[in-house]
Amino acid sequence: MPNIIFTAHAIYKFSFFKKHKIIISKNQVKDAIIKGKIVDTSEYPKIQSVGEYNKNYSLVTIYRKDEKSIIVITFWITEKGRYEN
């Protein structure tokens, strides 16, 4: 598995969501990238991956890749069905 690096903005998002009583872990973000049901590369080099958060919500991640790493830029949750068709 490639090394996964979180930008300062991505790290901030963990505390932002926690402040609003939404707990998202680094492992959930990693799973959304690795096991994402939908992967959109239309804005390459930015890649969007939609993975599972819970039964009602999906976790969307925006990241980019280089030779050695995956760099997580940001992430958010959204109602299921918004990105899944």
C-alpha angles and dihedrals in degrees: 000000000000120000111268116216125189119214119226089258092053091050089050090054091064091060092040092057092041089055087058091047094254112128117205119170130207088244091057090052091047091049091050089055098043099036099029115154091210125034118185119193097169091114095045130202081040111067125197120206126185116204141162121290100161138317093290103032139051127211115230119199131188115202145146133219135222130178094283109018150040111225114205109214101177144329140196142173125247137178113277112260096037092099101012114079 
